[in-house]
Amino acid sequence: MTAKTRTELAVLGGQPAFLEELHVGRPNIGHRDKLFKRLGDLLDRKRLTNQGPLVEEFEQRLAEYLGVRHCITTCNATVGLLVAARAVGLSGEVIIPSFTFVATAHALRWNGIKPVFCDVDARTHTLDPVKVEELVNSRTTGIVGVHLWGRPCAVDALGSIARRHRLELLFDAAHAFGCTVDGRMVGRFGTAEVFSFHATKVLNSFEGGAITTGDDEIAAKIRLMINSGFADYDKVVSIGINGKMSEPAAAMGLTSLESVDGFVAHNKEMYRRYHEQLGGVAGVEVLRVAENERHNYHYIVLTVGEGAGLTRDELQRVLWAEGVRARRYFHPGCHRMEPYRAAEPDVGRRLPVTERLSAQVLCLPTGTAVNRAAVDAVCEIIRTALTRRAEVRAALANPSHALAWSVAGRA
Ligand SMILES: *Cc1c(COP(=O)(O)O)cnc(C)c1O
């Protein structure tokens, strides 16, 4: 990951700055001795899954950390969302943002629910409550807000819309572990919230997730559902799925949880460094976080505006040529992915902010696998490319860059 002393941008014929590629979402790894100890113990116990002691401990520690009444771990957040949607009784139509990872939409559609895509606020990148209310109709049963980039939704405004129209309110909190709203920790909003502990998230259990809720009845329902509907030996009382977290996953989750405050401190330093170095650059903006709140600083979100001189996609190609795998999250938006596009080809017309953001946002590498020198090098590449935009544009138009094109096209 060491950046070499630069001579020339790679798109202009120089050597790539990073010989080992720099990725977005490289996993944060906690203390491996502690992980190996837990893995050794679980093998000795021969208890690999089915609500074993590590899952119990992980759920308890998460509930304490988040200050929630119930925390139910799952095999991943997608199944968590699937189960939460069913447990709270969503059906018909549910309002969600299109500017999110596609699992938010799939979890509803998998339950036979129609996701109704709503535009986001240009400043916060989360659901615009005014537009949410405009989409409520007689078929609407709920709202699923997404705390995108860990920046919490307008939870109070969405809460009052839900109450006014008697809708269920859930949150996809996949990005928001350890984030607060007015000092209140994410995990306590709506009827339930769903976290992801996928390897790319700030806290990981290899694959994993958790559903938090303050509702005893919903919690009991979810526990049944993720265990194939088994209430007791040989006794199935409802439709279920296998959504359980395994013991090795909980071992990793517990180990990550012990180190998560350190991961966040590192992220915050990288976040500040990106801001310092890109602050004065015309046309680009690093998304800000409210610094009076707790935040995990897990995503560095660059918006490449019209005044930048290069488009987001051009800048991405410049970075990929340097070995910096910046990502176009969440391009092109769920509404332009199948099966949603075919179902409603024109829905983009009511999503102007989503369409603009998905053309302008570029996520830059951060996390414990990225150090200060790497951030400095990434920022220097961006500044240099924008300063020399005419040359860069001409070079990118050259057919010999076809390879970089095709690679960037897969992002
Ligand atoms: C990662 C992610 C998910 C899915 O999480 P998994 O644990 O991978 O299933 C859902 N929603 C958002 C916004 C995500 O980023």
PDBQT file of the ligand as one rigid body, heavy atoms in Angstrom, charges set to zero:
ROOT
HETATM    1  C1  LIG A 501     -24.088  -3.910   3.332  1.00  0.00    +0.000 C 
HETATM    2  C2  LIG A 501     -25.467  -3.385   3.263  1.00  0.00    +0.000 A 
HETATM    3  C3  LIG A 501     -26.589  -4.210   3.399  1.00  0.00    +0.000 A 
HETATM    4  C4  LIG A 501     -26.512  -5.704   3.408  1.00  0.00    +0.000 C 
HETATM    5  O1  LIG A 501     -25.724  -6.208   4.389  1.00  0.00    +0.000 OA
HETATM    6  P1  LIG A 501     -25.262  -7.747   4.344  1.00  0.00    +0.000 P 
HETATM    7  O2  LIG A 501     -24.833  -7.996   5.755  1.00  0.00    +0.000 OA
HETATM    8  O3  LIG A 501     -24.136  -7.808   3.366  1.00  0.00    +0.000 OA
HETATM    9  O4  LIG A 501     -26.401  -8.581   3.934  1.00  0.00    +0.000 OA
HETATM   10  C5  LIG A 501     -27.838  -3.628   3.452  1.00  0.00    +0.000 A 
HETATM   11  N1  LIG A 501     -27.992  -2.299   3.329  1.00  0.00    +0.000 NA
HETATM   12  C6  LIG A 501     -26.949  -1.468   3.160  1.00  0.00    +0.000 A 
HETATM   13  C7  LIG A 501     -27.188  -0.007   3.053  1.00  0.00    +0.000 C 
HETATM   14  C8  LIG A 501     -25.651  -1.993   3.085  1.00  0.00    +0.000 A 
HETATM   15  O5  LIG A 501     -24.620  -1.181   2.855  1.00  0.00    +0.000 OA
ENDROOT
TORSDOF 0
